[in-house]
Amino acid sequence: MLNYTLKMQIKTFGKLTDIVTEPLEPEFPFSVKELRELLVLNYPVLNELDFKIAVNHQIVDEDTWIINKEDLIALLPPFSGG
């Protein structure tokens, strides 16, 4: 049996694409709040930016949502409508 670390792919948009450049290697499951903390730890400039985290195409509550390894994660910069 092979042992390996799953690298979590995160879709990024806007200026976040230039910041988050490497896949993360968290242990599943974990909360969206823990993901944000991990992102800020690895990319401190994110602490200064306002962005949302979406799971499976839905912006979720960071305090309660749990991420599993099959989930699709996206980082969304602020946007405005017209």
PDB file with SEQRES, HELIX, SHEET and CRYST1 records, atoms N, CA, C and O in Angstrom:
SEQRES   1 A   82  MET LEU ASN TYR THR LEU LYS MET GLN ILE LYS THR PHE          
SEQRES   2 A   82  GLY LYS LEU THR ASP ILE VAL THR GLU PRO LEU GLU PRO          
SEQRES   3 A   82  GLU PHE PRO PHE SER VAL LYS GLU LEU ARG GLU LEU LEU          
SEQRES   4 A   82  VAL LEU ASN TYR PRO VAL LEU ASN GLU LEU ASP PHE LYS          
SEQRES   5 A   82  ILE ALA VAL ASN HIS GLN ILE VAL ASP GLU ASP THR TRP          
SEQRES   6 A   82  ILE ILE ASN LYS GLU ASP LEU ILE ALA LEU LEU PRO PRO          
SEQRES   7 A   82  PHE SER GLY GLY                                              
HELIX    1 AA1 LEU A   16  ILE A   19  1                                   4    
HELIX    2 AA2 VAL A   32  ASN A   42  1                                  11    
HELIX    3 AA3 PRO A   44  GLU A   48  5                                   5    
SHEET    1 AA1 4 ILE A  10  THR A  12  0                                        
SHEET    2 AA1 4 ILE A  73  LEU A  76  1                                        
SHEET    3 AA1 4 LYS A  52  VAL A  55 -1                                        
SHEET    4 AA1 4 GLN A  58  ILE A  59 -1                                        
SHEET    1 AA2 2 PHE A  30  SER A  31  0                                        
SHEET    2 AA2 2 ILE A  66  ILE A  67 -1                                        
CRYST1    1.000    1.000    1.000  90.00  90.00  90.00 P 1           1          
ATOM      1  N   MET A   1       0.846  -1.186   0.000  1.00  0.00           N  
ATOM      2  CA  MET A   1       0.000   0.000   0.000  1.00  0.00           C  
ATOM      3  C   MET A   1       0.888   1.244   0.000  1.00  0.00           C  
ATOM      4  O   MET A   1       1.841   1.332   0.774  1.00  0.00           O  
ATOM      5  N   LEU A   2       0.574   2.198  -0.863  1.00  0.00           N  
ATOM      6  CA  LEU A   2       1.355   3.431  -0.959  1.00  0.00           C  
ATOM      7  C   LEU A   2       0.862   4.464   0.039  1.00  0.00           C  
ATOM      8  O   LEU A   2      -0.340   4.603   0.266  1.00  0.00           O  
ATOM      9  N   ASN A   3       1.791   5.178   0.624  1.00  0.00           N  
ATOM     10  CA  ASN A   3       1.462   6.321   1.464  1.00  0.00           C  
ATOM     11  C   ASN A   3       1.811   7.579   0.688  1.00  0.00           C  
ATOM     12  O   ASN A   3       2.869   7.644   0.061  1.00  0.00           O  
ATOM     13  N   TYR A   4       0.943   8.571   0.720  1.00  0.00           N  
ATOM     14  CA  TYR A   4       1.225   9.821   0.039  1.00  0.00           C  
ATOM     15  C   TYR A   4       0.481  10.954   0.711  1.00  0.00           C  
ATOM     16  O   TYR A   4      -0.473  10.731   1.458  1.00  0.00           O  
ATOM     17  N   THR A   5       0.913  12.145   0.447  1.00  0.00           N  
ATOM     18  CA  THR A   5       0.248  13.336   0.970  1.00  0.00           C  
ATOM     19  C   THR A   5      -0.586  13.947  -0.134  1.00  0.00           C  
ATOM     20  O   THR A   5      -0.088  14.224  -1.225  1.00  0.00           O  
ATOM     21  N   LEU A   6      -1.835  14.151   0.151  1.00  0.00           N  
ATOM     22  CA  LEU A   6      -2.726  14.780  -0.814  1.00  0.00           C  
ATOM     23  C   LEU A   6      -2.443  16.277  -0.827  1.00  0.00           C  
ATOM     24  O   LEU A   6      -2.481  16.928   0.218  1.00  0.00           O  
ATOM     25  N   LYS A   7      -2.166  16.811  -1.979  1.00  0.00           N  
ATOM     26  CA  LYS A   7      -1.957  18.252  -2.094  1.00  0.00           C  
ATOM     27  C   LYS A   7      -3.279  18.888  -2.490  1.00  0.00           C  
ATOM     28  O   LYS A   7      -3.884  18.527  -3.499  1.00  0.00           O  
ATOM     29  N   MET A   8      -3.704  19.819  -1.696  1.00  0.00           N  
ATOM     30  CA  MET A   8      -4.986  20.477  -1.894  1.00  0.00           C  
ATOM     31  C   MET A   8      -4.846  21.578  -2.931  1.00  0.00           C  
ATOM     32  O   MET A   8      -4.054  22.505  -2.757  1.00  0.00           O  
ATOM     33  N   GLN A   9      -5.599  21.481  -3.988  1.00  0.00           N  
ATOM     34  CA  GLN A   9      -5.610  22.518  -5.009  1.00  0.00           C  
ATOM     35  C   GLN A   9      -6.673  23.557  -4.650  1.00  0.00           C  
ATOM     36  O   GLN A   9      -7.801  23.210  -4.301  1.00  0.00           O  
ATOM     37  N   ILE A  10      -6.308  24.800  -4.738  1.00  0.00           N  
ATOM     38  CA  ILE A  10      -7.227  25.898  -4.443  1.00  0.00           C  
ATOM     39  C   ILE A  10      -7.319  26.770  -5.677  1.00  0.00           C  
ATOM     40  O   ILE A  10      -6.304  27.232  -6.198  1.00  0.00           O  
ATOM     41  N   LYS A  11      -8.548  26.997  -6.150  1.00  0.00           N  
ATOM     42  CA  LYS A  11      -8.755  27.922  -7.265  1.00  0.00           C  
ATOM     43  C   LYS A  11      -8.684  29.335  -6.702  1.00  0.00           C  
ATOM     44  O   LYS A  11      -9.276  29.635  -5.666  1.00  0.00           O  
ATOM     45  N   THR A  12      -7.958  30.189  -7.391  1.00  0.00           N  
ATOM     46  CA  THR A  12      -7.842  31.577  -6.967  1.00  0.00           C  
ATOM     47  C   THR A  12      -8.263  32.492  -8.110  1.00  0.00           C  
ATOM     48  O   THR A  12      -8.196  32.123  -9.283  1.00  0.00           O  
ATOM     49  N   PHE A  13      -8.693  33.678  -7.745  1.00  0.00           N  
ATOM     50  CA  PHE A  13      -9.161  34.645  -8.726  1.00  0.00           C  
ATOM     51  C   PHE A  13      -8.569  36.011  -8.414  1.00  0.00           C  
ATOM     52  O   PHE A  13      -8.210  36.299  -7.273  1.00  0.00           O  
ATOM     53  N   GLY A  14      -8.472  36.845  -9.439  1.00  0.00           N  
ATOM     54  CA  GLY A  14      -7.966  38.206  -9.274  1.00  0.00           C  
ATOM     55  C   GLY A  14      -6.548  38.219  -8.739  1.00  0.00           C  
ATOM     56  O   GLY A  14      -5.733  37.364  -9.083  1.00  0.00           O  
ATOM     57  N   LYS A  15      -6.260  39.203  -7.890  1.00  0.00           N  
ATOM     58  CA  LYS A  15      -4.896  39.357  -7.370  1.00  0.00           C  
ATOM     59  C   LYS A  15      -4.472  38.207  -6.466  1.00  0.00           C  
ATOM     60  O   LYS A  15      -3.280  38.037  -6.206  1.00  0.00           O  
ATOM     61  N   LEU A  16      -5.429  37.412  -5.983  1.00  0.00           N  
ATOM     62  CA  LEU A  16      -5.086  36.267  -5.143  1.00  0.00           C  
ATOM     63  C   LEU A  16      -4.296  35.212  -5.921  1.00  0.00           C  
ATOM     64  O   LEU A  16      -3.551  34.430  -5.330  1.00  0.00           O  
ATOM     65  N   THR A  17      -4.460  35.192  -7.249  1.00  0.00           N  
ATOM     66  CA  THR A  17      -3.754  34.234  -8.095  1.00  0.00           C  
ATOM     67  C   THR A  17      -2.244  34.448  -8.034  1.00  0.00           C  
ATOM     68  O   THR A  17      -1.476  33.488  -8.103  1.00  0.00           O  
ATOM     69  N   ASP A  18      -1.818  35.696  -7.906  1.00  0.00           N  
ATOM     70  CA  ASP A  18      -0.385  35.995  -7.832  1.00  0.00           C  
ATOM     71  C   ASP A  18       0.200  35.726  -6.446  1.00  0.00           C  
ATOM     72  O   ASP A  18       1.419  35.638  -6.294  1.00  0.00           O  
ATOM     73  N   ILE A  19      -0.661  35.595  -5.439  1.00  0.00           N  
ATOM     74  CA  ILE A  19      -0.194  35.418  -4.060  1.00  0.00           C  
ATOM     75  C   ILE A  19      -0.116  33.940  -3.678  1.00  0.00           C  
ATOM     76  O   ILE A  19       0.917  33.467  -3.203  1.00  0.00           O  
ATOM     77  N   VAL A  20      -1.207  33.225  -3.889  1.00  0.00           N  
ATOM     78  CA  VAL A  20      -1.272  31.810  -3.502  1.00  0.00           C  
ATOM     79  C   VAL A  20      -0.768  30.985  -4.682  1.00  0.00           C  
ATOM     80  O   VAL A  20      -1.496  30.742  -5.645  1.00  0.00           O  
ATOM     81  N   THR A  21       0.482  30.562  -4.591  1.00  0.00           N  
ATOM     82  CA  THR A  21       1.122  29.939  -5.752  1.00  0.00           C  
ATOM     83  C   THR A  21       1.445  28.459  -5.574  1.00  0.00           C  
ATOM     84  O   THR A  21       1.774  27.785  -6.550  1.00  0.00           O  
ATOM     85  N   GLU A  22       1.358  27.944  -4.359  1.00  0.00           N  
ATOM     86  CA  GLU A  22       1.702  26.541  -4.101  1.00  0.00           C  
ATOM     87  C   GLU A  22       0.513  25.814  -3.478  1.00  0.00           C  
ATOM     88  O   GLU A  22      -0.254  26.419  -2.728  1.00  0.00           O  
ATOM     89  N   PRO A  23       0.348  24.513  -3.781  1.00  0.00           N  
ATOM     90  CA  PRO A  23      -0.715  23.744  -3.130  1.00  0.00           C  
ATOM     91  C   PRO A  23      -0.408  23.543  -1.652  1.00  0.00           C  
ATOM     92  O   PRO A  23       0.756  23.469  -1.258  1.00  0.00           O  
ATOM     93  N   LEU A  24      -1.453  23.457  -0.837  1.00  0.00           N  
ATOM     94  CA  LEU A  24      -1.295  23.216   0.589  1.00  0.00           C  
ATOM     95  C   LEU A  24      -1.380  21.719   0.853  1.00  0.00           C  
ATOM     96  O   LEU A  24      -1.900  20.962   0.034  1.00  0.00           O  
ATOM     97  N   GLU A  25      -0.864  21.301   2.002  1.00  0.00           N  
ATOM     98  CA  GLU A  25      -0.896  19.886   2.351  1.00  0.00           C  
ATOM     99  C   GLU A  25      -1.489  19.704   3.752  1.00  0.00           C  
ATOM    100  O   GLU A  25      -0.792  19.250   4.659  1.00  0.00           O  
ATOM    101  N   PRO A  26      -2.755  20.050   3.938  1.00  0.00           N  
ATOM    102  CA  PRO A  26      -3.383  19.913   5.254  1.00  0.00           C  
ATOM    103  C   PRO A  26      -3.822  18.472   5.510  1.00  0.00           C  
ATOM    104  O   PRO A  26      -3.878  17.647   4.598  1.00  0.00           O  
ATOM    105  N   GLU A  27      -4.127  18.197   6.759  1.00  0.00           N  
ATOM    106  CA  GLU A  27      -4.711  16.919   7.123  1.00  0.00           C  
ATOM    107  C   GLU A  27      -6.216  17.107   7.183  1.00  0.00           C  
ATOM    108  O   GLU A  27      -6.708  17.991   7.884  1.00  0.00           O  
ATOM    109  N   PHE A  28      -6.938  16.291   6.460  1.00  0.00           N  
ATOM    110  CA  PHE A  28      -8.393  16.392   6.396  1.00  0.00           C  
ATOM    111  C   PHE A  28      -9.017  15.590   7.529  1.00  0.00           C  
ATOM    112  O   PHE A  28      -8.411  14.629   8.004  1.00  0.00           O  
ATOM    113  N   PRO A  29     -10.218  15.963   7.973  1.00  0.00           N  
ATOM    114  CA  PRO A  29     -10.969  17.178   7.663  1.00  0.00           C  
ATOM    115  C   PRO A  29     -10.487  18.346   8.521  1.00  0.00           C  
ATOM    116  O   PRO A  29      -9.805  18.151   9.527  1.00  0.00           O  
ATOM    117  N   PHE A  30     -10.849  19.559   8.109  1.00  0.00           N  
ATOM    118  CA  PHE A  30     -10.520  20.757   8.862  1.00  0.00           C  
ATOM    119  C   PHE A  30     -11.538  21.839   8.538  1.00  0.00           C  
ATOM    120  O   PHE A  30     -12.263  21.741   7.548  1.00  0.00           O  
ATOM    121  N   SER A  31     -11.590  22.859   9.364  1.00  0.00           N  
ATOM    122  CA  SER A  31     -12.585  23.921   9.173  1.00  0.00           C  
ATOM    123  C   SER A  31     -12.085  24.976   8.187  1.00  0.00           C  
ATOM    124  O   SER A  31     -10.886  25.086   7.930  1.00  0.00           O  
ATOM    125  N   VAL A  32     -13.002  25.731   7.655  1.00  0.00           N  
ATOM    126  CA  VAL A  32     -12.643  26.838   6.767  1.00  0.00           C  
ATOM    127  C   VAL A  32     -11.839  27.872   7.548  1.00  0.00           C  
ATOM    128  O   VAL A  32     -10.931  28.498   7.001  1.00  0.00           O  
ATOM    129  N   LYS A  33     -12.164  28.048   8.803  1.00  0.00           N  
ATOM    130  CA  LYS A  33     -11.400  28.971   9.656  1.00  0.00           C  
ATOM    131  C   LYS A  33      -9.942  28.515   9.751  1.00  0.00           C  
ATOM    132  O   LYS A  33      -9.030  29.339   9.681  1.00  0.00           O  
ATOM    133  N   GLU A  34      -9.719  27.207   9.911  1.00  0.00           N  
ATOM    134  CA  GLU A  34      -8.356  26.679   9.957  1.00  0.00           C  
ATOM    135  C   GLU A  34      -7.652  26.863   8.617  1.00  0.00           C  
ATOM    136  O   GLU A  34      -6.448  27.118   8.578  1.00  0.00           O  
ATOM    137  N   LEU A  35      -8.394  26.737   7.520  1.00  0.00           N  
ATOM    138  CA  LEU A  35      -7.813  26.978   6.204  1.00  0.00           C  
ATOM    139  C   LEU A  35      -7.339  28.422   6.090  1.00  0.00           C  
ATOM    140  O   LEU A  35      -6.227  28.676   5.627  1.00  0.00           O  
ATOM    141  N   ARG A  36      -8.170  29.362   6.508  1.00  0.00           N  
ATOM    142  CA  ARG A  36      -7.772  30.780   6.452  1.00  0.00           C  
ATOM    143  C   ARG A  36      -6.496  31.003   7.277  1.00  0.00           C  
ATOM    144  O   ARG A  36      -5.588  31.707   6.835  1.00  0.00           O  
ATOM    145  N   GLU A  37      -6.430  30.409   8.466  1.00  0.00           N  
ATOM    146  CA  GLU A  37      -5.250  30.553   9.315  1.00  0.00           C  
ATOM    147  C   GLU A  37      -4.009  29.973   8.630  1.00  0.00           C  
ATOM    148  O   GLU A  37      -2.930  30.561   8.695  1.00  0.00           O  
ATOM    149  N   LEU A  38      -4.165  28.831   7.980  1.00  0.00           N  
ATOM    150  CA  LEU A  38      -3.054  28.209   7.265  1.00  0.00           C  
ATOM    151  C   LEU A  38      -2.605  29.066   6.085  1.00  0.00           C  
ATOM    152  O   LEU A  38      -1.409  29.205   5.830  1.00  0.00           O  
ATOM    153  N   LEU A  39      -3.560  29.634   5.375  1.00  0.00           N  
ATOM    154  CA  LEU A  39      -3.234  30.506   4.246  1.00  0.00           C  
ATOM    155  C   LEU A  39      -2.453  31.739   4.710  1.00  0.00           C  
ATOM    156  O   LEU A  39      -1.450  32.111   4.102  1.00  0.00           O  
ATOM    157  N   VAL A  40      -2.918  32.364   5.784  1.00  0.00           N  
ATOM    158  CA  VAL A  40      -2.248  33.567   6.300  1.00  0.00           C  
ATOM    159  C   VAL A  40      -0.856  33.219   6.824  1.00  0.00           C  
ATOM    160  O   VAL A  40       0.075  34.011   6.681  1.00  0.00           O  
ATOM    161  N   LEU A  41      -0.709  32.042   7.427  1.00  0.00           N  
ATOM    162  CA  LEU A  41       0.589  31.609   7.907  1.00  0.00           C  
ATOM    163  C   LEU A  41       1.572  31.446   6.742  1.00  0.00           C  
ATOM    164  O   LEU A  41       2.732  31.844   6.845  1.00  0.00           O  
ATOM    165  N   ASN A  42       1.105  30.860   5.635  1.00  0.00           N  
ATOM    166  CA  ASN A  42       1.954  30.630   4.473  1.00  0.00           C  
ATOM    167  C   ASN A  42       2.096  31.861   3.580  1.00  0.00           C  
ATOM    168  O   ASN A  42       3.112  32.016   2.903  1.00  0.00           O  
ATOM    169  N   TYR A  43       1.108  32.720   3.571  1.00  0.00           N  
ATOM    170  CA  TYR A  43       1.103  33.929   2.733  1.00  0.00           C  
ATOM    171  C   TYR A  43       0.641  35.110   3.592  1.00  0.00           C  
ATOM    172  O   TYR A  43      -0.519  35.509   3.502  1.00  0.00           O  
ATOM    173  N   PRO A  44       1.527  35.678   4.423  1.00  0.00           N  
ATOM    174  CA  PRO A  44       1.149  36.731   5.379  1.00  0.00           C  
ATOM    175  C   PRO A  44       0.444  37.933   4.754  1.00  0.00           C  
ATOM    176  O   PRO A  44      -0.340  38.593   5.435  1.00  0.00           O  
ATOM    177  N   VAL A  45       0.693  38.234   3.495  1.00  0.00           N  
ATOM    178  CA  VAL A  45       0.044  39.375   2.858  1.00  0.00           C  
ATOM    179  C   VAL A  45      -1.479  39.186   2.813  1.00  0.00           C  
ATOM    180  O   VAL A  45      -2.215  40.169   2.728  1.00  0.00           O  
ATOM    181  N   LEU A  46      -1.951  37.958   2.869  1.00  0.00           N  
ATOM    182  CA  LEU A  46      -3.399  37.711   2.861  1.00  0.00           C  
ATOM    183  C   LEU A  46      -4.081  38.287   4.086  1.00  0.00           C  
ATOM    184  O   LEU A  46      -5.277  38.577   4.050  1.00  0.00           O  
ATOM    185  N   ASN A  47      -3.338  38.457   5.170  1.00  0.00           N  
ATOM    186  CA  ASN A  47      -3.909  39.038   6.378  1.00  0.00           C  
ATOM    187  C   ASN A  47      -4.370  40.476   6.143  1.00  0.00           C  
ATOM    188  O   ASN A  47      -5.233  40.977   6.864  1.00  0.00           O  
ATOM    189  N   GLU A  48      -3.805  41.134   5.148  1.00  0.00           N  
ATOM    190  CA  GLU A  48      -4.145  42.519   4.834  1.00  0.00           C  
ATOM    191  C   GLU A  48      -5.247  42.631   3.784  1.00  0.00           C  
ATOM    192  O   GLU A  48      -5.722  43.731   3.502  1.00  0.00           O  
ATOM    193  N   LEU A  49      -5.659  41.498   3.200  1.00  0.00           N  
ATOM    194  CA  LEU A  49      -6.635  41.519   2.111  1.00  0.00           C  
ATOM    195  C   LEU A  49      -7.984  40.970   2.554  1.00  0.00           C  
ATOM    196  O   LEU A  49      -8.069  40.086   3.406  1.00  0.00           O  
ATOM    197  N   ASP A  50      -9.023  41.511   1.960  1.00  0.00           N  
ATOM    198  CA  ASP A  50     -10.373  41.018   2.204  1.00  0.00           C  
ATOM    199  C   ASP A  50     -10.699  40.005   1.108  1.00  0.00           C  
ATOM    200  O   ASP A  50     -10.703  40.345  -0.075  1.00  0.00           O  
ATOM    201  N   PHE A  51     -10.970  38.765   1.501  1.00  0.00           N  
ATOM    202  CA  PHE A  51     -11.346  37.752   0.520  1.00  0.00           C  
ATOM    203  C   PHE A  51     -12.286  36.744   1.164  1.00  0.00           C  
ATOM    204  O   PHE A  51     -12.294  36.580   2.384  1.00  0.00           O  
ATOM    205  N   LYS A  52     -13.060  36.085   0.353  1.00  0.00           N  
ATOM    206  CA  LYS A  52     -13.999  35.067   0.805  1.00  0.00           C  
ATOM    207  C   LYS A  52     -13.493  33.699   0.397  1.00  0.00           C  
ATOM    208  O   LYS A  52     -12.741  33.565  -0.568  1.00  0.00           O  
ATOM    209  N   ILE A  53     -13.907  32.696   1.129  1.00  0.00           N  
ATOM    210  CA  ILE A  53     -13.575  31.321   0.802  1.00  0.00           C  
ATOM    211  C   ILE A  53     -14.864  30.602   0.428  1.00  0.00           C  
ATOM    212  O   ILE A  53     -15.842  30.624   1.176  1.00  0.00           O  
ATOM    213  N   ALA A  54     -14.851  29.965  -0.738  1.00  0.00           N  
ATOM    214  CA  ALA A  54     -16.008  29.201  -1.193  1.00  0.00           C  
ATOM    215  C   ALA A  54     -15.659  27.717  -1.187  1.00  0.00           C  
ATOM    216  O   ALA A  54     -14.535  27.326  -1.501  1.00  0.00           O  
ATOM    217  N   VAL A  55     -16.634  26.911  -0.826  1.00  0.00           N  
ATOM    218  CA  VAL A  55     -16.488  25.460  -0.848  1.00  0.00           C  
ATOM    219  C   VAL A  55     -17.587  24.914  -1.753  1.00  0.00           C  
ATOM    220  O   VAL A  55     -18.772  25.158  -1.525  1.00  0.00           O  
ATOM    221  N   ASN A  56     -17.184  24.180  -2.769  1.00  0.00           N  
ATOM    222  CA  ASN A  56     -18.140  23.598  -3.720  1.00  0.00           C  
ATOM    223  C   ASN A  56     -19.086  24.656  -4.301  1.00  0.00           C  
ATOM    224  O   ASN A  56     -20.301  24.463  -4.359  1.00  0.00           O  
ATOM    225  N   HIS A  57     -18.494  25.776  -4.728  1.00  0.00           N  
ATOM    226  CA  HIS A  57     -19.200  26.864  -5.412  1.00  0.00           C  
ATOM    227  C   HIS A  57     -20.153  27.646  -4.510  1.00  0.00           C  
ATOM    228  O   HIS A  57     -21.090  28.277  -4.998  1.00  0.00           O  
ATOM    229  N   GLN A  58     -19.918  27.607  -3.190  1.00  0.00           N  
ATOM    230  CA  GLN A  58     -20.790  28.310  -2.250  1.00  0.00           C  
ATOM    231  C   GLN A  58     -19.938  28.985  -1.188  1.00  0.00           C  
ATOM    232  O   GLN A  58     -19.084  28.344  -0.575  1.00  0.00           O  
ATOM    233  N   ILE A  59     -20.166  30.291  -0.965  1.00  0.00           N  
ATOM    234  CA  ILE A  59     -19.480  30.984   0.125  1.00  0.00           C  
ATOM    235  C   ILE A  59     -20.066  30.446   1.425  1.00  0.00           C  
ATOM    236  O   ILE A  59     -21.284  30.421   1.604  1.00  0.00           O  
ATOM    237  N   VAL A  60     -19.191  30.015   2.332  1.00  0.00           N  
ATOM    238  CA  VAL A  60     -19.648  29.314   3.525  1.00  0.00           C  
ATOM    239  C   VAL A  60     -19.265  30.047   4.805  1.00  0.00           C  
ATOM    240  O   VAL A  60     -18.435  30.956   4.794  1.00  0.00           O  
ATOM    241  N   ASP A  61     -19.887  29.633   5.910  1.00  0.00           N  
ATOM    242  CA  ASP A  61     -19.586  30.160   7.237  1.00  0.00           C  
ATOM    243  C   ASP A  61     -18.235  29.587   7.672  1.00  0.00           C  
ATOM    244  O   ASP A  61     -18.090  28.374   7.821  1.00  0.00           O  
ATOM    245  N   GLU A  62     -17.274  30.441   7.870  1.00  0.00           N  
ATOM    246  CA  GLU A  62     -15.920  29.985   8.180  1.00  0.00           C  
ATOM    247  C   GLU A  62     -15.812  29.318   9.541  1.00  0.00           C  
ATOM    248  O   GLU A  62     -14.929  28.484   9.741  1.00  0.00           O  
ATOM    249  N   ASP A  63     -16.678  29.658  10.475  1.00  0.00           N  
ATOM    250  CA  ASP A  63     -16.577  29.106  11.820  1.00  0.00           C  
ATOM    251  C   ASP A  63     -17.131  27.688  11.927  1.00  0.00           C  
ATOM    252  O   ASP A  63     -16.744  26.945  12.829  1.00  0.00           O  
ATOM    253  N   THR A  64     -18.027  27.302  11.025  1.00  0.00           N  
ATOM    254  CA  THR A  64     -18.690  26.015  11.190  1.00  0.00           C  
ATOM    255  C   THR A  64     -18.477  25.024  10.046  1.00  0.00           C  
ATOM    256  O   THR A  64     -18.681  23.825  10.236  1.00  0.00           O  
ATOM    257  N   TRP A  65     -18.077  25.488   8.876  1.00  0.00           N  
ATOM    258  CA  TRP A  65     -17.983  24.594   7.718  1.00  0.00           C  
ATOM    259  C   TRP A  65     -16.721  23.734   7.780  1.00  0.00           C  
ATOM    260  O   TRP A  65     -15.630  24.238   8.045  1.00  0.00           O  
ATOM    261  N   ILE A  66     -16.879  22.443   7.536  1.00  0.00           N  
ATOM    262  CA  ILE A  66     -15.755  21.499   7.548  1.00  0.00           C  
ATOM    263  C   ILE A  66     -15.416  21.098   6.112  1.00  0.00           C  
ATOM    264  O   ILE A  66     -16.300  20.762   5.324  1.00  0.00           O  
ATOM    265  N   ILE A  67     -14.136  21.140   5.789  1.00  0.00           N  
ATOM    266  CA  ILE A  67     -13.654  20.792   4.445  1.00  0.00           C  
ATOM    267  C   ILE A  67     -13.172  19.342   4.448  1.00  0.00           C  
ATOM    268  O   ILE A  67     -12.439  18.913   5.339  1.00  0.00           O  
ATOM    269  N   ASN A  68     -13.601  18.608   3.435  1.00  0.00           N  
ATOM    270  CA  ASN A  68     -13.150  17.238   3.227  1.00  0.00           C  
ATOM    271  C   ASN A  68     -12.299  17.183   1.970  1.00  0.00           C  
ATOM    272  O   ASN A  68     -12.317  18.121   1.173  1.00  0.00           O  
ATOM    273  N   LYS A  69     -11.555  16.102   1.779  1.00  0.00           N  
ATOM    274  CA  LYS A  69     -10.587  16.052   0.682  1.00  0.00           C  
ATOM    275  C   LYS A  69     -11.211  16.115  -0.703  1.00  0.00           C  
ATOM    276  O   LYS A  69     -10.518  16.473  -1.655  1.00  0.00           O  
ATOM    277  N   GLU A  70     -12.478  15.787  -0.857  1.00  0.00           N  
ATOM    278  CA  GLU A  70     -13.089  15.845  -2.182  1.00  0.00           C  
ATOM    279  C   GLU A  70     -13.700  17.224  -2.507  1.00  0.00           C  
ATOM    280  O   GLU A  70     -14.192  17.430  -3.616  1.00  0.00           O  
ATOM    281  N   ASP A  71     -13.672  18.152  -1.563  1.00  0.00           N  
ATOM    282  CA  ASP A  71     -14.275  19.469  -1.762  1.00  0.00           C  
ATOM    283  C   ASP A  71     -13.438  20.351  -2.694  1.00  0.00           C  
ATOM    284  O   ASP A  71     -12.210  20.262  -2.724  1.00  0.00           O  
ATOM    285  N   LEU A  72     -14.122  21.188  -3.441  1.00  0.00           N  
ATOM    286  CA  LEU A  72     -13.492  22.176  -4.309  1.00  0.00           C  
ATOM    287  C   LEU A  72     -13.440  23.502  -3.554  1.00  0.00           C  
ATOM    288  O   LEU A  72     -14.467  24.012  -3.107  1.00  0.00           O  
ATOM    289  N   ILE A  73     -12.237  24.055  -3.417  1.00  0.00           N  
ATOM    290  CA  ILE A  73     -12.031  25.292  -2.657  1.00  0.00           C  
ATOM    291  C   ILE A  73     -11.657  26.417  -3.610  1.00  0.00           C  
ATOM    292  O   ILE A  73     -10.869  26.226  -4.536  1.00  0.00           O  
ATOM    293  N   ALA A  74     -12.233  27.597  -3.370  1.00  0.00           N  
ATOM    294  CA  ALA A  74     -11.891  28.777  -4.169  1.00  0.00           C  
ATOM    295  C   ALA A  74     -11.724  29.976  -3.251  1.00  0.00           C  
ATOM    296  O   ALA A  74     -12.455  30.137  -2.273  1.00  0.00           O  
ATOM    297  N   LEU A  75     -10.752  30.813  -3.581  1.00  0.00           N  
ATOM    298  CA  LEU A  75     -10.543  32.083  -2.884  1.00  0.00           C  
ATOM    299  C   LEU A  75     -11.038  33.188  -3.772  1.00  0.00           C  
ATOM    300  O   LEU A  75     -10.617  33.308  -4.923  1.00  0.00           O  
ATOM    301  N   LEU A  76     -11.932  34.001  -3.244  1.00  0.00           N  
ATOM    302  CA  LEU A  76     -12.594  35.040  -4.035  1.00  0.00           C  
ATOM    303  C   LEU A  76     -12.239  36.423  -3.520  1.00  0.00           C  
ATOM    304  O   LEU A  76     -12.468  36.725  -2.349  1.00  0.00           O  
ATOM    305  N   PRO A  77     -11.681  37.269  -4.380  1.00  0.00           N  
ATOM    306  CA  PRO A  77     -11.399  38.649  -3.962  1.00  0.00           C  
ATOM    307  C   PRO A  77     -12.711  39.438  -3.902  1.00  0.00           C  
ATOM    308  O   PRO A  77     -13.735  38.963  -4.394  1.00  0.00           O  
ATOM    309  N   PRO A  78     -12.694  40.624  -3.313  1.00  0.00           N  
ATOM    310  CA  PRO A  78     -13.902  41.443  -3.330  1.00  0.00           C  
ATOM    311  C   PRO A  78     -14.333  41.740  -4.755  1.00  0.00           C  
ATOM    312  O   PRO A  78     -13.495  41.915  -5.639  1.00  0.00           O  
ATOM    313  N   PHE A  79     -15.627  41.797  -4.976  1.00  0.00           N  
ATOM    314  CA  PHE A  79     -16.130  42.135  -6.296  1.00  0.00           C  
ATOM    315  C   PHE A  79     -17.356  43.015  -6.134  1.00  0.00           C  
ATOM    316  O   PHE A  79     -17.982  43.045  -5.075  1.00  0.00           O  
ATOM    317  N   SER A  80     -17.685  43.722  -7.189  1.00  0.00           N  
ATOM    318  CA  SER A  80     -18.866  44.592  -7.151  1.00  0.00           C  
ATOM    319  C   SER A  80     -19.683  44.357  -8.415  1.00  0.00           C  
ATOM    320  O   SER A  80     -19.168  43.966  -9.463  1.00  0.00           O  
ATOM    321  N   GLY A  81     -20.940  44.603  -8.273  1.00  0.00           N  
ATOM    322  CA  GLY A  81     -21.853  44.416  -9.418  1.00  0.00           C  
ATOM    323  C   GLY A  81     -22.194  45.742 -10.063  1.00  0.00           C  
ATOM    324  O   GLY A  81     -21.826  46.809  -9.573  1.00  0.00           O  
ATOM    325  N   GLY A  82     -22.883  45.651 -11.137  1.00  0.00           N  
ATOM    326  CA  GLY A  82     -23.211  46.894 -11.830  1.00  0.00           C  
ATOM    327  C   GLY A  82     -24.604  46.911 -12.360  1.00  0.00           C  
ATOM    328  O   GLY A  82     -25.021  47.897 -12.968  1.00  0.00           O  
TER     329      GLY A  82                                                      
END                                                                             
